[in-house]
Amino acid sequence: MIEGIQNILASPTFYNITESTAAQMSIKTGLNSIGRPGFILMDKKIDPHTKRFSATKEFLYQMLSLALYMAVIIPVFKNGGFKLAQKLYKDDAVFKAFKTPEQFTKFHKLTEEEKLAKLKELSDLSKTGDKFTRENINLESEYFANGVIETSSLIGTVTGLAVVAPLTAAKLIHPIMKFLGFNKQNNESDNNTDNNNKNNNNIDEKTASK
């Protein structure tokens, strides 16, 4: 079963599908933080007080979710997944050469010539005497290690943006809104005041017409 999972994670197709999961979701959430409040503010059927309140709340929710996603969720899941792979595949050279997902990612982005130089450097610095070459850390090994990292990020994305970030952001939003001078009671009170003023104006206009 483990070998089957390894074959899937090491496949170029899977690599192409899942590459840069964190970056893609960060861009999406960033765009949501601008687009959703923008659409709320553009809605002419909503009164100004409600629009400001709702747009600010939506903006804070998206930005808090993004901050939690990038600063906590992704690092935890990426490091956790990589450490698990190091235990399950402790004899694989790629998991011996690189101690963290960040170290591997930097290596993965190098040119072929730079990779060869880096592998020689890692071999010279190895305290266990391991030799890292293109034979034992080849493209298949790179696809596999990258698959582990991106799968961990994908799991973190689903779990984080669907469960962790919303629950945490929801608890932080109201204190921030209150600090900024927004709260639901004031918003409703302002709306009621506006409605009363409109009603009074209508009454005055009818009285004047008589």
N, C-alpha and C positions, 0 to 999 in steps of 0.2 A: 504493500500500500504506500509506504514512504517513498519507494522508488518511483511509483506512478506519479505521486505528487511532485517529486523532483523533476521528472520529465516535463510535466506541465509548466512548472515555474521556469524551467530553463529554455522553453521554446521561444524563438524569436517573435512568433505571433502574439503570445501572451505579453511579452516585453513591450511590443508596440502598442498594445491595447491599454496597458496600465501605466505606461511611462508618464512621469510627472503628475501623478494623481493629486498630490498636495498643491502643486502650482495651479492646476486646472480648477480645483475647488476653491482655492484662494481668490483667483480671478473672478470666478462666478459669484462668490459671496461679496467680494468688493463691488462688483457691478450691481448686485442686489441692494447694497447699502446706499447706492446713488439712485438707481432706477425706481425702486419701490416708494421711497419718500417723495421722489419727484412726481410720480403719477398721482400720489395722494394730493400733493400741493396743486396739481393741475386740474383736479376735479372741481368744477364750478358748482356742483350740486351740494358740496359740503361747506358748512359755514367756516369762516377763517379760524376761529378758536379751535374747533375740532380738527381742522387740517393741520395746524401747527402741532397740536398735541400728538396726533396720530403719526405724523411724519417724523417728529423727533423720536418718538418711541420706537418706530420701525428702524430708523437709522441707528439708534443705540443698540437695538437687538442684533442687527446684522454685524455691526462693528465689534460688539462684545463676543459674538459667536466666532468671528474671524480671529480675534485675538486669542481666545481660548483654544481654537483649533490649531493655530500655528505655534503658540507658545507652550502648550501643554499636551494636547491630544496626539498630534503627529509625532513629536519627539518621544513620547512614552511608548507608543505603539511601534515606531520604527526601531528604537533601541531594544524593545522587548522582543520583537520578531527576530532581529539580528542575533541577539544573545541566545535565543532558543535554537536557531539554526546552527550556531557555533557548538552547542551541546549535542544536537542530533547528528551533525556532520563534522565532528571534531577532527576527522582525518583529512578533510578537504583542504587543500592548500589555500584556497581563497579566503576561508574563514580563519586560517592561521595567520595569514599575511596582514589582514586588516582587522583591527580591534573594534572599530565602530562603523556604522553605516556611512558616516560623513567621510571617513578615510577612503572607503571603497568608492563612494560617489565621485570624489575628486579624481581618483585613479581612472575610473570609468570614462571620464570626460577628456582624458589625455589623448594625444596622438599616439600612433603605434610606436614611434621612436621614443617618445617620452615614457610610455608604459614599460618598455624594455629597460630603460635607465632606472625607472622607479623600482622595478622588480629586482634589479641588481643591488640597488641601495637597501631594499628590505632584506635581501639575502645576507648582505654584509652586516646588517644590524641585528639579525636574528640571534637571540640568546640560546635557542635550542638547536642551532646548526641547520635549520631547514633552508633548503634552496628553492627559491621561487622563480620559475621560468615560464615561458609562454606555453610550454608543454603541460605543466600542471595547473596553470591559471590561463586557460584559453578562452575563446569567445563563449563557449558553452558554459564555462564556470562563471563568466561575467553575467550572462543572461540569467543564470540561476540565482546568483547573489542579488542581482537587481530585482529579480522576480520576488525574492523574499522581502526585500525592502518595500517594494511597491504594493505587495499583497498586504503587508502590515499597515501601510498607509491607507489602503482601501478599506480594511477592517476598521481602522481608526476613524476614517471619514464617515462610514455608515453609523458606527456606534456613537461617535462624537457629535456629528451634526444632527443626528436624529434623536439622541437621548441626553448626553452629557451637557453639550453647549446650550440647548434650549432651557433646560432646568436651571442651570447656573446663571445664565443671562437673565432669565425671568426674575430671579431673586435680586439681581444687581440693578435692574432697570429702574424700579420704583424709587429707591433711595437717590439715584442719580437724577431722575426726573424731578423729584422734590427739591433737590439741591439747586437745580436750574430754574426752579419756580413753577414747574409744571406738576400738577396732580389732578387726578380725576375729579375730585370734589370742586376745585377751583374752576376746572374746565366746564363742568356741568352748571356751576353757579353763574359763570360768565354767559353761557348759552341761555340760561333762564332769564338773566338780566336783559340780554339782547331781545329775547322774545317778548318780555314784558314791555320794553321800550317800544318795540314795533306795534304791540297791541295798543299801548297808550297813544302812540302817534295816530293810529287808525281811528281811535275814539275821538281824539282831538279834531281830526280832519272831518269826521262825520258831524261833530257838534258845530264846528265852524260853518259847515255847508248849510246847516239848518238856520 
